[in-house]
Amino acid sequence: MLGLSKKDTIFLLIVIFLTLATPILLQPFPEASALAQFNAGYPDLMQRFAIFGIFAIGFNILFGLTGYLSFGHAAFLGVGSYSVVWMYKLLSYNVLPGLILAVIVSGLFALLIGYISLRRSGIYFSILTLAFAQMSFNLAYSVLTPLTNGETGLQVYNDDPQVLMSAGSPTSPHLFGLVMNDATKIDVGGWQFTFSNGYYFCAIIAIIVFYLSMRIFRSPFGIMLRAIKTNQTRMNYTGLNPRPYTLAAFVISGMYAGLAGGLLASMDPLAGAERMQWTASGEVVLMTILGGAGTLMGPVLGAGFIKYFENIFSKINDNILHTWFSVLPDGLEDAIVFLLHPFIGKGWHLTLGLLFMLVVIFLPGGLIEGGTRTWNAISGKNRKKKQDHAPKPSAHVN
């Protein structure tokens, strides 16, 4: 089906189901429950899960398959956002022209940066991409102010041309009249589920790009990228030039990042240079490694994990902790809150850092490896492997 094997087709169908059911799956606790703090089924966060999942999927095509570690992908994220907002200013709030432009411009920009940076490999490649990203960030803040509006950020004003706007057109991002910010809320018992147009728009695009990444992973092109990662020197000895393949992977990865940046502007019609900072590039590296570099689903899990911590775990404060542990004696309650205080709220980075260290040390393959180990333990595959590899008794000879 769709050029995939039976196993990959089943996997894709599972991903589609989980993606479309996210508004329900991420709302496990009733609204009145003390644990409702951990619900993540609201539109803004769900959209970020999908958008940064796309960002990480694209980065994984470069880093996961070729082993080339880029610290400059935030530049393409910013370029995509600026492209979409400029289409808002010139044409209308329809997101489609802006997203097309975002993919094209980010692809051309990636072609330029990749052509220069891929003349080097290893740490030198990483430093070059970081330098280009920081140059882009500083240019957006200073020299390119007429295009980026500097520190204020690029946004839409009443005196902008918007030549395709009509009297009845929506005044916020939309897709042919389907407004991104509109949502339907359904109450079921103590639960409230929110089905947002913006989330499902991002989710459908995420499913499409995930399918494309599967095709890339399973294609001869993907096999060549893995060969580059495994042993580029040996590949050179065979007479194959790896540069066209790595450049193609870099451009595809940049286009994914530009699409993600465009979707950020599709949800919020504003683009700022802060999206091009080196921290944004480092974040996608963490997402990919945390989830499992070189795997299909790992980067998506890593993106969701980090964004969950950033938006949910960071909101937990001392008052919430006191509510949770109010049944305990006062002294014990205060002691537990005191011990947990450094790891919550503004200290969520510390908790995430510790978890990241544990994953890198004990699960080099990321969260995907952890899930695989757990499944093997539950299903008994580990015991079967041990039995299969156990030495067999030699035959008795009379």
C-alpha positions in Angstrom: 0.0 0.0 0.0 1.4 3.4 -1.1 4.7 1.8 -1.9 5.2 0.5 1.6 5.6 -3.0 2.9 2.8 -4.6 4.9 4.7 -4.0 8.2 5.3 -0.3 7.4 1.7 0.1 6.2 0.4 -1.2 9.6 2.8 1.1 11.4 1.7 4.1 9.3 -2.0 3.3 10.0 -1.2 3.2 13.8 0.5 6.6 13.5 -2.4 8.1 11.7 -4.9 6.8 14.3 -2.8 8.1 17.2 -2.3 11.5 15.5 -6.0 12.0 14.8 -7.0 10.8 18.3 -4.5 13.0 20.0 -7.1 15.5 21.4 -8.7 12.6 23.3 -5.5 10.7 24.2 -3.9 13.8 25.7 -6.9 14.6 27.9 -6.9 11.6 30.3 -8.0 13.3 33.5 -11.3 15.1 34.2 -11.3 18.9 34.3 -12.1 19.0 38.0 -9.4 16.4 38.9 -6.2 17.5 40.7 -4.3 15.7 38.0 -5.9 17.8 35.2 -2.6 19.8 35.4 -1.1 17.0 33.3 -3.7 17.2 30.5 -2.1 18.4 27.2 -5.2 18.3 24.9 -5.4 22.0 24.3 -4.9 23.4 20.7 -1.7 25.5 21.2 0.3 22.6 22.7 -1.1 20.0 20.3 -0.1 22.2 17.4 3.4 22.5 18.8 3.6 18.7 19.1 2.8 18.3 15.4 5.0 21.3 14.2 8.1 20.4 16.2 7.5 16.8 15.2 7.9 17.8 11.6 11.0 19.8 12.5 12.6 16.8 14.2 11.6 14.4 11.4 13.4 16.6 8.9 16.5 16.9 11.1 16.5 13.2 11.5 16.8 12.7 7.7 20.1 14.5 7.9 21.5 13.5 11.3 19.9 10.1 11.8 20.8 8.8 8.3 24.0 10.5 7.4 25.5 11.3 10.8 26.0 15.0 9.9 25.2 17.0 13.0 23.9 20.5 12.1 23.6 23.2 14.6 22.0 25.7 12.2 18.6 24.3 11.4 16.9 27.2 13.3 17.9 29.4 10.4 15.4 27.5 8.1 12.8 27.6 10.8 13.0 31.4 10.9 13.1 31.7 7.1 9.9 29.7 6.9 8.1 31.9 9.4 9.1 35.1 7.6 8.0 33.7 4.3 4.5 33.0 5.5 4.0 36.3 7.2 5.2 38.1 4.1 2.5 36.3 2.1 0.0 37.5 4.7 1.1 41.0 4.1 1.2 40.9 0.3 -1.7 38.5 -0.5 -4.1 37.5 2.3 -4.3 35.4 5.4 -4.6 32.2 3.4 -1.8 29.9 4.7 -1.3 27.9 1.6 0.7 30.4 -0.6 2.9 31.2 2.4 3.7 27.5 3.2 4.6 26.9 -0.5 6.9 29.9 -0.4 8.4 28.8 2.9 9.3 25.3 1.6 10.8 26.8 -1.6 12.8 29.6 0.1 14.1 27.4 2.9 15.1 24.8 0.3 17.1 27.3 -1.7 18.7 28.7 1.5 19.6 25.2 2.6 21.1 24.5 -0.8 23.4 27.6 -0.4 24.4 26.8 3.2 24.8 23.0 2.5 26.9 23.6 -0.6 29.5 25.5 1.5 29.2 23.6 4.8 29.4 20.1 3.4 32.9 20.8 2.1 33.8 19.8 5.7 32.6 17.0 7.9 32.5 16.2 11.6 32.8 19.1 14.1 33.9 21.5 11.4 30.6 21.0 9.6 28.7 21.5 12.8 30.5 24.8 13.5 30.0 26.1 10.0 26.2 25.5 10.2 26.2 27.2 13.6 28.0 30.1 12.2 25.5 30.5 9.3 22.6 30.3 11.7 24.0 33.0 14.0 24.8 35.2 11.0 21.2 34.8 9.9 20.0 35.6 13.4 22.1 38.8 13.6 21.2 39.8 10.0 17.5 39.5 10.9 18.0 41.7 13.9 20.0 44.4 12.1 20.8 44.6 8.4 17.7 43.0 7.1 15.3 45.0 9.3 13.3 46.2 6.2 12.5 42.5 5.6 12.3 41.2 9.2 11.2 44.3 11.2 14.2 43.7 13.6 13.5 43.2 17.3 9.8 44.0 16.9 9.2 41.0 14.6 7.4 40.8 11.3 3.6 41.1 11.6 0.6 42.2 9.5 -0.6 45.9 9.6 -3.7 47.5 8.3 -1.9 49.4 5.6 -0.3 46.2 4.1 -1.4 45.5 0.4 -3.1 42.1 1.0 -4.3 42.3 -2.6 -6.4 39.1 -2.4 -8.3 40.2 0.7 -12.0 40.8 0.2 -14.7 42.2 2.4 -15.7 38.9 3.9 -12.3 37.3 4.1 -11.1 36.1 7.6 -8.7 38.4 9.4 -6.7 35.6 10.9 -4.8 32.6 9.3 -7.1 30.3 7.4 -7.2 27.7 4.6 -9.8 28.8 2.1 -12.1 30.1 4.8 -11.3 27.4 7.4 -10.0 29.5 10.3 -7.1 28.0 12.1 -8.1 29.3 15.5 -11.6 27.9 15.4 -12.2 24.9 17.5 -15.1 22.6 18.6 -15.4 21.7 22.3 -17.3 18.6 23.4 -18.1 17.8 27.0 -18.3 14.1 28.0 -18.9 13.6 31.6 -16.1 15.4 33.5 -13.9 15.6 30.4 -13.8 18.4 27.8 -12.3 17.6 24.4 -11.1 20.3 22.1 -11.0 19.6 18.3 -9.1 22.5 16.7 -8.9 23.3 13.0 -5.3 24.4 13.4 -4.3 21.2 15.0 -5.8 18.9 12.4 -4.3 21.0 9.6 -0.9 20.6 11.2 -1.6 16.9 12.0 -2.5 16.1 8.4 0.7 17.8 7.1 2.7 15.9 9.8 1.2 12.6 8.6 2.2 13.4 5.0 5.7 14.3 5.8 6.1 11.3 8.1 5.0 9.1 5.2 7.5 10.8 2.9 10.3 10.2 5.5 9.3 6.5 5.6 9.7 6.3 1.8 13.1 8.0 2.1 14.2 5.6 4.8 13.2 2.6 2.8 14.5 3.9 -0.6 17.9 3.3 -2.3 18.6 6.9 -1.5 18.1 6.2 2.2 20.4 3.2 1.9 23.1 5.4 0.4 22.7 7.9 3.3 23.2 5.0 5.8 26.3 3.9 3.9 27.7 7.4 4.3 27.1 7.3 8.0 28.6 3.8 8.3 31.9 4.4 6.5 32.2 7.3 4.1 35.9 6.5 3.4 35.1 3.1 2.2 32.3 4.5 0.1 34.9 6.9 -1.5 37.1 4.0 -2.4 34.2 2.4 -4.4 34.2 5.5 -6.6 30.9 6.9 -5.3 30.8 10.6 -4.5 28.8 11.1 -1.3 28.5 14.9 -1.6 25.4 14.9 -3.9 23.6 12.6 -1.5 24.5 14.6 1.7 23.6 17.8 0.0 20.2 16.4 -1.1 19.6 15.2 2.5 20.6 18.7 3.8 18.2 20.4 1.4 15.3 18.0 2.2 16.0 18.5 5.9 16.0 22.3 5.5 12.7 22.2 3.6 11.1 20.3 6.5 12.4 22.9 8.9 11.1 25.7 6.7 7.7 24.0 6.6 7.7 23.8 10.4 8.5 27.5 10.7 5.8 28.3 8.2 3.3 26.3 10.3 4.3 28.3 13.4 3.4 31.5 11.6 0.2 29.8 10.4 -0.9 29.4 13.9 0.3 32.8 15.1 0.8 35.5 12.3 4.1 36.8 13.7 7.7 36.0 12.9 10.7 37.0 15.0 14.4 36.5 14.9 14.3 34.6 18.1 13.2 31.5 16.1 16.7 31.6 14.5 18.7 31.5 17.7 21.2 28.7 18.3 19.1 27.4 21.2 16.3 26.4 18.7 18.9 24.5 16.8 20.1 22.8 19.9 16.5 21.9 20.9 15.9 19.9 17.7 19.2 18.0 18.4 18.0 17.1 21.8 14.6 16.0 20.5 16.2 13.7 17.9 18.7 12.1 20.3 16.2 11.8 23.2 13.7 10.1 21.0 16.1 7.9 19.0 18.2 9.2 16.1 17.9 7.2 13.0 14.5 5.8 13.9 11.2 6.8 12.3 9.2 7.6 15.3 11.9 8.6 17.8 12.3 12.3 16.8 8.5 12.7 17.1 8.5 11.2 20.6 11.4 13.4 21.5 9.7 16.5 20.3 6.6 15.7 22.2 8.5 14.9 25.3 10.4 18.2 25.4 7.4 20.3 24.5 5.3 18.6 27.2 7.9 19.4 29.8 8.2 23.0 28.5 4.5 23.6 28.6 3.1 21.3 31.3 5.8 20.4 33.8 7.0 24.0 34.0 3.6 25.2 35.2 3.7 23.1 38.4 4.5 25.3 41.4 4.6 25.0 45.2 0.9 25.7 45.5 0.0 22.7 43.3 2.4 20.5 45.2 0.8 21.5 48.5 -2.6 20.6 47.0 -1.3 17.1 46.0 0.3 16.3 49.3 -2.2 18.0 51.6 -3.3 14.7 53.1 0.1 14.2 54.7 1.1 15.7 58.0 2.3 19.3 57.7 5.9 18.7 58.4 6.2 15.8 55.9 4.2 17.9 53.3 6.5 20.8 53.6 9.6 18.6 53.4 8.4 16.9 50.2 7.6 20.3 48.6 11.0 21.6 49.7 12.7 18.6 48.1 10.7 18.9 44.8 10.9 22.7 44.5 14.2 22.8 42.5 12.8 20.4 39.9 9.5 22.1 39.1 8.4 25.4 37.6 11.4 27.3 36.4 13.5 24.3 37.3 12.0 22.1 34.7 15.3 22.5 32.7 17.1 20.7 35.5 14.6 17.8 35.5 14.8 17.5 31.7 18.6 17.6 31.8 18.7 14.8 34.3 16.3 12.7 32.3 18.3 13.4 29.2 21.5 12.3 30.9 19.8 9.1 32.1 18.6 8.3 28.6 22.0 8.9 27.0 23.7 6.8 29.6 21.3 3.9 29.9 19.3 4.1 26.6 21.7 5.2 23.8 19.0 4.5 21.3 16.7 6.9 23.0 13.1 6.5 24.1 12.5 4.1 21.2 15.1 1.7 22.7 13.4 2.0 26.1 10.1 1.1 24.5 11.6 -1.8 22.6 13.3 -3.2 25.8 10.0 -2.9 27.7 8.0 -4.6 25.0 10.6 -7.5 24.7 10.5 -8.0 28.5 6.7 -8.1 28.5 6.3 -10.3 25.5 9.1 -12.7 26.6 11.3 -12.1 23.5 14.4 -11.7 25.7 13.9 -15.2 27.2 13.3 -16.7 23.7 16.6 -15.1 22.5 18.5 -16.5 25.4 17.1 -19.9 24.8 17.9 -19.7 21.1 21.5 -18.7 21.8 22.0 -21.2 24.6 24.6 -24.0 23.7 23.0 -27.2 22.6 24.1 -30.4 24.2 26.4 -32.5 22.0 25.1 -35.7 20.6 26.0 -38.9 22.6 28.3 -41.2 20.8 28.5 -44.9 21.9 
